Amino acid sequence: MRGNSHVRFLGGGGAEMPCCYPTRLPRAAPATRPAHPKRTKPCLMAGLFYVPPFIEPPHPEVEDFSIYSRPRDMIHYRLDQLAGNIMDLTLLDGGMGRELKRIGAPFSQPLWSAQALIEAPDRVIEAHLNFIRAGARVITANSYACVPFHLGERRYREQGPALASLAARLAAQAVSRWQEASVQPPSQANAPVASLSVAGCLPPALGSYRPDLFDPGRAREITTALYHAQDPHVDLWLAETLSSLAEISVMQEVLAASEKPRWYALTLQDEVSDIARLRSGESVAEATQQLCQGGADAILFNCSIPEVMAQALVDAGDAMQRLKLSRPLGAYANSFSPIGDAHRANTTLTADRELTPAGYLDYAKRWHSLGARLIGGCCGIHPAHIETLADWHQAGNR
């Protein structure tokens, strides 16, 4: 079992772990409404850093907020005080679609990762377990393709929400299997056990990387259905591969009433620039402001080439500094060749480029130095990549 007696990962699967610091993760409240009442239900995200409902510096009288402009300073200071020299990093999983293809699960376009849900659900559990064994402590439900864009309108109406529910239940089953297999013998009953969380996936309802296809009404309808289908089985929410401010707005509407942590992952233009932009051309700075003011609990960047992630982290950090707010940052890139505006996500498989685990680690080290504390992989990032990140993490982030 992977683990570190000085490191606490995200908790999940209904298990509460012994801990020397707060295990409750209050949801960040929007600036326009009061903070949510204190919860009575134990938070399943036991290992993630504590995020105050209203993000204020620990010393409000300090005028130079730059010292709190990165998650380690402003959010993680409490963990550093309570637990010493902590490697504050949470590992996410990698790309489920390509992992299903790699292990031989049914996989073709346009169904993509949904095909395994329909024809071979045991393979979905197998893929989740591969990432857990590699060191991931947050796994994402395989519901990304449970939308009309991949299923088609008829199959979506007949099976879409049911398949999304199945995806969330399979992820929870994978966590349960891992926890059962990791039960300590009586002689080691007090030994630390790495805990896990399941993220419910809320994908682009009308097509990945295509803000031009977005329709708010239709997207709200589909996203709401996927939300209710997965909600009983997940510990947190991951609204991912968001290409525009309009897509973010709909996700914020759907998740507004949720008591669970809400993470938002934005996909970027695959062009290295001194200003990071969403696929829509809107800036990461604008998106960060909207997310911070709308109650996001974490801001991540996903399904873009690794080279563009660093600038996005810098721009998000700078935007939060200007707002005197902070949220945890994260990154999980793909191994694709750059994707252009005319990309057709479910027509053919996007071309992969060779990105070794060691090469991916080099990027991850840079992201971590810029404040990313949630790191994993997207399409084409396999368990071997996550294992390399886990080995680096356990070695002390050197």
C-alpha positions in Angstrom: 0.0 0.0 0.0 1.2 3.5 -0.8 1.2 5.8 2.1 3.2 8.2 4.2 2.7 8.6 7.9 3.1 12.4 7.6 0.8 12.9 4.6 -3.0 12.8 4.6 -4.8 12.3 1.3 -8.4 13.0 0.4 -10.7 10.9 2.5 -13.6 9.1 0.9 -15.7 5.9 0.6 -17.5 6.7 3.8 -14.5 6.0 6.0 -13.3 8.5 8.6 -9.6 8.4 9.4 -7.9 9.4 12.7 -6.4 12.8 12.2 -4.6 15.4 14.2 -6.1 18.4 12.4 -9.5 19.4 11.2 -11.1 16.9 8.8 -14.1 19.0 7.8 -13.8 20.9 4.5 -16.5 23.7 4.4 -17.6 24.7 1.0 -16.5 28.1 0.0 -19.4 30.5 0.0 -20.1 33.0 -2.8 -19.3 36.5 -1.9 -22.9 37.5 -2.6 -24.5 35.3 0.0 -23.9 34.3 3.7 -21.6 31.4 4.5 -23.5 28.1 4.6 -24.4 26.8 8.0 -22.0 24.5 9.6 -22.4 20.9 8.5 -23.4 18.1 10.8 -22.5 15.3 8.3 -18.8 14.3 8.5 -16.9 15.5 5.5 -15.4 12.6 3.4 -12.5 14.7 2.2 -10.5 14.2 5.3 -7.0 14.7 3.8 -7.4 17.8 1.7 -6.2 21.1 3.1 -8.6 23.2 5.1 -10.3 26.0 3.1 -12.1 28.7 5.1 -15.6 29.6 4.0 -14.5 33.1 3.4 -10.9 33.3 2.3 -9.2 35.9 4.4 -5.5 36.1 5.2 -4.6 34.7 8.6 -3.3 38.2 9.5 -5.8 40.7 8.1 -3.6 43.6 9.1 -0.9 42.6 6.7 -1.2 44.8 3.6 1.2 42.9 1.4 -1.1 40.0 0.3 1.6 38.7 -2.1 2.9 36.4 0.7 -0.5 34.7 0.7 -0.8 34.5 -3.1 -0.2 30.7 -3.4 -2.1 27.9 -1.8 0.8 26.8 0.4 1.0 30.2 2.2 -2.7 31.1 2.5 -4.4 27.7 2.7 -1.9 25.2 3.8 -0.3 27.3 6.6 -2.6 25.5 9.1 -1.4 22.1 8.0 2.2 23.2 8.2 1.7 24.4 11.8 -0.1 21.2 12.9 1.7 18.5 11.1 5.2 19.8 10.4 6.8 19.5 7.0 4.0 18.2 4.9 4.2 17.5 1.2 0.8 19.2 0.4 -0.2 17.4 -2.7 -3.2 15.3 -3.6 -2.9 12.9 -6.6 -5.8 12.5 -9.0 -6.3 9.7 -11.4 -5.5 9.7 -15.2 -7.5 9.4 -18.4 -10.2 6.8 -18.1 -11.0 6.5 -21.8 -7.5 5.7 -22.9 -6.9 3.4 -19.9 -10.0 1.4 -20.8 -8.7 1.1 -24.3 -5.2 0.0 -23.0 -6.6 -2.8 -20.9 -8.8 -4.1 -23.7 -12.2 -2.9 -22.7 -14.7 -2.2 -25.5 -13.8 1.2 -26.8 -14.8 3.0 -30.0 -16.1 6.3 -31.2 -18.6 7.8 -30.7 -19.4 5.9 -27.5 -15.9 6.3 -26.2 -15.6 5.5 -22.5 -19.4 4.9 -22.2 -19.0 1.7 -24.2 -17.4 -0.1 -21.3 -20.2 1.0 -19.0 -22.7 -0.6 -21.4 -20.8 -3.8 -22.3 -18.1 -4.4 -19.7 -18.7 -2.6 -16.4 -16.1 -4.8 -14.6 -13.5 -3.3 -16.8 -14.4 0.1 -15.5 -13.7 -1.0 -12.0 -10.4 -2.5 -13.1 -9.4 0.8 -14.6 -10.2 2.6 -11.4 -8.2 0.1 -9.4 -5.2 0.5 -11.7 -5.1 4.2 -10.9 -5.7 3.6 -7.2 -2.8 1.1 -7.0 -0.6 3.6 -8.8 -1.3 6.2 -6.0 -4.3 8.2 -7.0 -6.4 9.3 -4.0 -9.2 10.9 -6.0 -10.9 8.9 -8.7 -13.4 10.4 -11.1 -16.6 8.6 -12.1 -16.6 7.4 -15.7 -19.6 9.5 -16.7 -17.9 11.8 -19.1 -19.4 10.3 -22.2 -22.9 9.9 -20.7 -24.1 12.8 -22.9 -25.9 13.0 -26.2 -22.7 14.1 -27.9 -21.4 10.6 -27.4 -24.5 8.4 -26.8 -26.7 10.0 -29.4 -30.0 11.6 -28.5 -32.1 8.4 -28.4 -29.7 6.4 -26.3 -29.2 9.4 -24.0 -32.9 9.7 -23.4 -33.2 6.0 -22.7 -30.0 5.3 -20.8 -28.0 8.5 -20.2 -28.7 9.2 -16.5 -28.8 5.5 -15.7 -25.4 5.1 -17.1 -24.1 8.1 -15.2 -25.5 6.6 -12.0 -23.8 3.3 -12.8 -20.5 5.1 -13.4 -20.6 6.7 -10.0 -21.6 3.4 -8.3 -18.7 1.6 -10.1 -16.2 4.1 -8.8 -17.6 3.7 -5.3 -17.3 0.0 -5.6 -13.7 0.3 -6.7 -13.0 2.4 -3.6 -14.7 -0.2 -1.4 -12.8 -3.1 -2.9 -9.5 -1.3 -2.4 -10.4 -0.4 1.2 -11.4 -4.0 2.0 -8.2 -5.3 0.5 -6.2 -2.8 2.5 -7.7 -3.7 6.0 -4.8 -3.7 8.5 -4.2 -6.8 10.6 -4.9 -6.3 14.4 -1.1 -5.8 15.0 -1.2 -2.8 12.7 -4.6 -1.4 13.5 -3.2 2.0 14.3 -1.1 2.3 11.2 -2.1 5.1 8.8 -4.3 4.0 5.8 -4.5 6.1 2.6 -8.1 7.1 2.0 -9.9 7.8 -1.2 -12.6 10.0 -2.6 -14.9 9.7 -5.6 -15.4 12.8 -7.8 -18.7 13.0 -9.7 -17.9 14.0 -13.2 -19.9 16.8 -14.9 -18.6 17.0 -18.5 -19.3 19.4 -21.3 -22.9 18.6 -22.2 -22.7 19.5 -25.9 -19.1 18.6 -26.9 -15.6 18.9 -25.7 -13.4 21.8 -26.8 -16.4 23.3 -28.7 -17.7 26.5 -27.0 -19.3 27.3 -30.3 -21.8 24.4 -29.9 -22.9 25.5 -26.4 -26.6 26.1 -25.6 -27.3 27.1 -22.0 -30.8 25.7 -21.8 -29.9 22.3 -23.2 -26.7 22.1 -21.2 -28.5 23.0 -18.0 -31.0 20.2 -18.6 -28.4 17.5 -19.3 -26.1 18.6 -16.5 -28.9 18.6 -14.0 -29.8 15.1 -14.9 -26.2 13.9 -14.6 -25.9 15.7 -11.2 -28.9 13.9 -9.7 -27.9 10.6 -11.1 -24.5 10.6 -9.5 -25.1 12.6 -6.3 -25.9 9.7 -3.9 -22.6 8.0 -4.7 -19.9 10.7 -4.8 -17.9 12.7 -2.3 -17.2 15.8 -4.4 -18.0 17.3 -7.8 -15.6 17.8 -10.7 -17.0 20.0 -13.5 -14.4 19.5 -16.1 -13.1 20.5 -19.6 -15.0 23.7 -19.4 -14.3 25.9 -22.5 -16.0 29.2 -21.7 -17.4 31.5 -19.1 -20.9 30.5 -20.3 -20.2 26.8 -19.6 -18.9 27.7 -16.2 -22.0 29.7 -15.4 -24.3 26.8 -16.1 -22.2 24.5 -14.0 -22.3 27.0 -11.1 -26.1 27.1 -11.4 -26.4 23.3 -11.2 -24.0 23.0 -8.3 -25.2 26.0 -6.3 -27.3 23.9 -3.9 -24.7 21.1 -3.4 -23.3 20.6 0.0 -20.3 18.8 -1.5 -17.0 20.4 -2.5 -17.1 21.8 -6.0 -14.1 21.7 -8.2 -14.0 23.3 -11.7 -11.5 22.3 -14.4 -10.9 24.5 -17.4 -9.6 23.5 -20.8 -7.1 25.9 -22.4 -6.1 26.9 -25.9 -3.2 24.7 -26.8 -0.9 27.6 -27.7 1.9 28.8 -25.4 1.3 32.5 -24.6 1.9 35.0 -21.9 -1.8 35.1 -21.3 -3.6 31.8 -20.7 -7.0 31.5 -22.4 -9.9 29.2 -22.4 -10.9 27.5 -25.7 -13.4 30.4 -26.1 -10.6 32.9 -26.1 -11.7 34.3 -22.7 -8.9 34.7 -20.2 -8.1 32.5 -17.3 -8.1 35.6 -15.1 -11.7 36.3 -16.0 -12.6 32.7 -15.3 -10.8 32.7 -12.0 -12.7 35.8 -10.8 -16.0 34.3 -11.8 -15.2 31.0 -10.0 -13.9 32.6 -6.8 -16.9 34.8 -6.5 -19.2 32.0 -7.3 -18.1 29.6 -4.6 -15.7 27.2 -6.3 -13.7 25.1 -3.8 -10.9 24.5 -6.2 -9.8 25.6 -9.7 -8.0 23.2 -12.0 -6.9 23.1 -15.6 -7.3 19.9 -17.7 -7.3 18.2 -21.1 -4.8 20.6 -22.6 -1.2 20.1 -23.5 1.2 20.2 -20.5 3.1 23.2 -21.9 0.1 25.6 -21.3 -0.6 24.7 -17.7 2.1 26.8 -16.1 0.9 30.1 -17.5 -2.7 29.3 -16.4 -1.6 28.6 -12.8 0.4 31.9 -12.8 -2.6 33.9 -14.2 -5.0 32.2 -11.7 -2.7 33.0 -8.8 -2.3 36.6 -9.9 -6.1 37.0 -10.3 -6.7 35.6 -6.8 -4.1 37.9 -5.4 -5.8 40.9 -6.9 -9.1 39.7 -5.4 -7.5 39.0 -2.0 -9.0 35.5 -2.3 -7.6 32.1 -2.7 -8.6 28.6 -3.8 -6.6 25.4 -4.2 -5.2 25.1 -7.7 -4.6 22.0 -9.8 -3.6 20.6 -13.2 -4.1 17.4 -15.1 -2.9 17.6 -18.7 -3.4 15.2 -21.7 -0.9 13.6 -24.0 -2.6 14.8 -27.1 -1.2 16.7 -30.0 -2.5 20.3 -29.9 -6.2 20.6 -30.5 -7.5 23.3 -32.8 -10.8 25.1 -33.0 -12.3 22.8 -35.6 -11.7 19.6 -33.6 -14.3 16.9 -33.8 -14.0 15.1 -30.4 -16.1 12.0 -31.3 -15.3 11.5 -34.9 -11.8 10.0 -34.6 -9.3 9.3 -31.8 -7.1 12.3 -31.2 -3.5 11.7 -32.0 -1.2 10.9 -29.0 2.3 12.1 -28.7 5.0 10.2 -26.7 4.9 11.6 -23.2 6.8 9.4 -20.8 6.1 9.2 -17.1 9.4 10.9 -16.4 8.6 13.6 -18.9 5.2 14.2 -17.3 6.8 14.4 -13.9 9.0 17.3 -15.1 5.9 19.2 -16.0 4.2 18.3 -12.7 7.2 19.6 -10.7 6.8 22.9 -12.4 3.1 23.1 -11.7 3.7 22.2 -8.1 6.3 25.0 -7.8 3.6 27.4 -9.0 1.1 26.4 -6.4 -0.7 23.4 -7.9 -1.7 21.0 -5.1 -4.1 18.8 -7.0 -2.2 17.0 -9.8 -3.2 14.1 -12.0 -3.7 13.3 -15.7 -6.3 13.5 -18.4 -6.5 11.7 -21.7 -3.5 9.5 -22.4 -2.0 9.7 -18.9 -1.9 6.2 -17.6 -1.3 4.6 -14.2 2.4 4.5 -14.9 2.4 8.3 -15.0 0.5 8.5 -11.8 2.8 6.0 -10.1 5.8 8.2 -11.0 4.1 11.2 -9.5 3.4 9.2 -6.3 7.0 8.0 -6.1 8.2 11.6 -6.4 5.6 12.7 -3.8 6.7 10.1 -1.3 10.3 10.9 -1.8 9.6 14.4 -0.6 8.9 16.3 -3.8 12.5 16.6 -4.7 
